[in-house]
Amino acid sequence: MYQVQSPAQPEVIYPDSDGKPMSDNTKQFRWIVVIQQNLEWLFAKEPNVFVAGDLLWYPVEGNNKIRNAPDVMVAFGRPKEDRGSYQQWKEENIAPQVVFEILSPGNTLTEMNKKQVFYDRYGVEEYYLYDPDKNDLSGWLRSGGSETVAPWAHRLDVIDSIDNWTSPRLGIRFDVSGEELQIYRPDGERFATYVEISQRLEQERQRAEQAEQRAEQAEQRAARLAERLRAAGIDPEAF
């Protein structure tokens, strides 16, 4: 009996780029880099904490239209590997637990509302939205509940008191009391820009060089003193 073969399903392609720029201006880009790089530094010794910036996240296998590219995302339980995109079904179905978005003048309210719905729907535990022009930080935390209920069954609830809030997942603290957001590591060290880190390293290098020069000068003075003692018939080793 002749059987009709079902047509082969075309392979779904998951593009690595959505064609949109990473940022709209220098301020937004600077904040993305500061948060991403400092989180990378914070978890540098943790092999299974993946931190990325502007990486497309596909939560549903077979659908390349459902996607988002958080400005910064953190996935606990996933290795530090290069990726063209974060395809969740290839990541033990682990959704990024923490995401950050940095507002720019080009972002619309509708766009940001859609992002919040996306993060709520697909399992993000902590979502932080920062407007550097207004120094306004908002945060959402997924509500708890019974262990018998899947984590994504609970909703992202707004964090009412965000100033001095400490992220449950990251352990970092947010301070919005000044002119701009300050973020502190669990050890109290403030998140720093690349320029600040470079300046700090340069200062440490200069201090090390100065200490080395002082040690060399002290050694030279000791050698000269020893020579004078020998010239006077005194053994410096006797002291």
N, C-alpha and C positions, 0 to 999 in steps of 0.2 A: 504493500500500500504506500502510495506516495505521500510524504509528509512535507508540509510547508515549513521552511526554516524561518525562524524569527530573524528579522534584520539585526545585525550586530549594533549594539549601542555605541555611539561615537564616544571616544575618550574625552573626558572633561579636562579642560586646560585651566589651570589656576595661575593667572598672571602674577608676576612678582611686583608689578607696579600698577597703580590705578590712574597714572597719568597726572596726578595732582602734586604740586610742590610740597616739600616737607614743611615749609613755613612760609608765612606771608611777609615777614619783616625780620630785622636783626634781633629785636627784643624777644620775639617768640622763639626764634632759632636758638638764642643764647640759653633760654630757660630749658628748652628741650635737652640741649647738650649737657647743661649743668646737672639736671636731674638724672638723665640716663647714665652719664659717666660716673657720678658720685655713687649711684646705686650699684653700678658695675664694680666700682672700687670696694664698696661696702661688702659685697658678696663674692669678692675675688677668690676667696679660699673655699667657697662652697661650690663643688663641681656640678651640683644639680639645682642651681638657681640660674635661670635664663633671663637676661635683661636685654631688651631691644628698644630701638627707637624707630618710629615710622615704618613698622613692619606690618604687612597685610596679614590679617588673621581671618582664616576661613573656618568657621565652627562646624559646618555641615558638609559631609562628604557628598559629592555629586552635584552640588549647587555652588557655582562660582560667582553668583550674584549676591549671595549673603556673605558680606565681608566688611571689615573695618580695619583701619590702620591707626591704632592709638599712638599719640605722640610718644609715650613711653609705656611699656608694659613689662610686668614681671611674672614669670611662671615658675613656681616652686615645684620641684620634682622632675624638671626637665634639664637635660645636660647643656652645657655651654658648647654649642656647635653653630657653625654658619648655616643660615637658612635663607632661601629665597622668599619664603613666606611661612607663616605658622599654620599648618594644616592640622587641625586638632585631632583628627582620627589617627594621624601618624604620631601623635604625642601622648599616647595612652589615654586619649580623650580628656586630657587635662586642660581646662581653660585657664588663661592668664588670671591669676587671682587679684592682681592690682594693676590698675591703669591710671595714667595721667593724661589730661588734655590741657594745653595752654591756649587760651583764647587770643585771637587777633581780630582787628577790625573787620576782616573779611568773613569771619564766622557769623552765620545767621542763627537766630533763635530756633528755627525749625531744624537746622542741621544739628545743633547741639542736643535738642530734644530727641532726635532720631538716634544719636549716639548713646544717650542715656538709656533709651529703650533697648537698644542692642546689647549694651553691657548688662542690663538687668536680665534680659531674656536668656543670655548665653553664659551666665554663671560667674561673672566678675564678683569678687568679694568686697573689694574696696575701689572706689572711683573718686578721683580728685580732679577738680576743675579750677584752674587758676587764671585770673585776668590780671596780667602784670600792669596794665595801664591804670587799673583802679585798685590794685593791690587787694583783690577780692578772691578769697579762697573758699570753695565749697567742697563738701565731701559727702559721700554716701557709703554706708556700710550695710552689707547683707545681714538681714535679721536672722537670729538664731531660731531654733525650734527643736522638735523631736528628732532624735537620731534615726528614727524609722522613716523620716521624710527626706527625700533627696535635697541636697543643698540648694539647687536652683529653684526649688519650689518656694523658697522664701524670697522676699523682695529687697531691693536696695532701699534703705531708709536714710533720710538726710541726717547728717551729723549736726546737731543743733549748736554745740559749742566747739568750734573748730580751732580757736586759738589755744595753743599749747596742747593740742590733740596729738596723741602718739598712735601711730599706725600699729594695729595688732599684728599684722603680718611682717612689716618691715622694721618695726622698732624705732622708726625715725619720728622726730617731733617737729611740729609746724608752729612757727611763731609769726603772727601777722600784726604784731603790735607796733612795728616800725613803719618806715616808708615803703619797704618792700618785704616780701616773704623771706623768712630765714628758716632753713631746714637744718636740723641737728641730728647727727648720728647717735646711736645708743651710748657711745662713749663721751658724748657732749661736744664732739668736734663738729664745727659748722660746715655744711656743704660749701665748697669753694669752686670758683671758676678755674679754668686752665691757667689763665694769667696769674691768678693768686697763688695757685700751686707752684707754678714756675718760679715766681718771685720768692716763695718760701724756700724752695729747693736751692735757689741761687744764694739766698741769705745763709742757709745752712752750709753750703759749699764754701762761702767766704769765711764763715766762722771756723770751719775745719782748717782752711788754709792759714788763717791767722793763728790758730792754736798750734799748727805744725811749725809756723815760722817762729813763734815764741819758744817752742821746744828746741828748735835748732839753735836759736840765739842763746838759750840757757846752756845748751851743750857746748857751744863755742866758748862762752864765758868760763865754764868749768874747765875746758881744755887749756885756756890761757892761764887760769889760776894755777893749774897743775904744773904748767911749764915754769911759772915764776917760783913755785915752791921747789921744784927740782933745781932751778938755777941757784936758789939760796941754800942748796944742800939738804933740803927737806923732802922726805919721801911722802908724796900725797896719799899713797896707799895706806900709810900708817894711821890715817885719821878715820 
